[in-house]
């Protein structure tokens, strides 16, 4: 799974690499990604979608606010914020 991490969240990038994810910095990688970790109220979806050629693909967006790297790794592994059942 390729995970893009917003600039400024490099500590998450390194930790997620240690969990075994292929991590790139958002804006410095011009290929499709499976997930995007960002911080803030929102990340412009048009920017996340169009810059990575995701016109026909979904990108799993994870807001890092209040989450540890372990939390984010678990979210990525489950591909959901909370268990469905």
C-alpha positions as CSV (number, residue, x, y, z in Angstrom):
1,X,0.0,0.0,0.0
2,X,1.4,3.4,-1.0
3,X,0.6,6.1,1.6
4,X,1.2,9.8,0.9
5,X,1.9,12.0,3.9
6,X,1.4,15.7,3.9
7,X,4.6,17.8,4.2
8,X,5.3,18.6,7.8
9,X,4.2,15.2,9.0
10,X,7.5,13.5,8.3
11,X,7.5,11.9,11.8
12,X,4.4,9.9,10.7
13,X,6.1,9.0,7.4
14,X,9.1,7.4,9.2
15,X,6.9,5.6,11.7
16,X,4.6,4.3,9.0
17,X,7.6,3.0,7.0
18,X,8.6,1.1,10.1
19,X,5.1,-0.5,10.1
20,X,5.9,-1.7,6.6
21,X,4.0,0.9,4.4
22,X,5.4,2.4,1.3
23,X,5.4,6.1,2.2
24,X,5.8,9.1,0.0
25,X,5.5,12.8,0.6
26,X,2.3,14.3,-0.8
27,X,3.2,16.7,-3.7
28,X,6.5,15.1,-4.4
29,X,5.2,11.9,-5.9
30,X,3.3,11.9,-9.2
31,X,1.8,8.5,-9.2
32,X,-1.4,7.0,-7.6
33,X,-1.5,6.4,-3.9
34,X,-3.9,4.3,-1.8
35,X,-4.1,6.7,1.2
36,X,-3.4,10.2,2.2
37,X,-2.5,11.3,5.7
38,X,-3.1,15.0,6.4
39,X,-3.5,17.3,9.3
40,X,-6.0,20.1,9.6
41,X,-9.7,20.8,9.0
42,X,-9.7,19.5,5.5
43,X,-7.4,18.7,2.6
44,X,-8.6,19.9,-0.8
45,X,-10.0,16.8,-2.5
46,X,-9.5,18.2,-6.0
47,X,-5.8,18.6,-5.2
48,X,-5.6,15.1,-3.7
49,X,-7.4,13.6,-6.6
50,X,-6.2,15.4,-9.7
51,X,-2.6,15.7,-8.8
52,X,-2.3,12.0,-8.4
53,X,-4.3,11.0,-11.4
54,X,-7.2,9.5,-9.3
55,X,-10.0,10.5,-11.6
56,X,-11.4,6.9,-11.4
57,X,-9.8,5.7,-8.2
58,X,-10.5,6.3,-4.5
59,X,-8.0,7.7,-2.0
60,X,-8.4,6.8,1.6
61,X,-8.1,10.1,3.5
62,X,-6.9,10.0,7.1
63,X,-6.9,13.1,9.3
64,X,-3.9,12.7,11.7
65,X,-5.4,15.1,14.3
66,X,-5.2,13.4,17.7
67,X,-3.9,10.2,16.3
68,X,-0.6,8.4,16.9
69,X,1.4,6.6,14.1
70,X,0.1,3.3,15.6
71,X,-3.5,4.6,15.3
72,X,-2.9,5.5,11.7
73,X,-1.2,2.1,10.9
74,X,-4.2,0.3,12.4
75,X,-6.6,2.4,10.4
76,X,-4.7,1.7,7.2
77,X,-4.6,-2.0,8.0
78,X,-8.4,-2.1,8.6
79,X,-9.1,0.4,5.9
80,X,-11.7,2.0,8.1
81,X,-11.7,4.4,11.1
82,X,-13.7,2.1,13.3
83,X,-14.7,-1.6,13.2
84,X,-17.8,-2.2,11.1
85,X,-19.2,-4.8,13.5
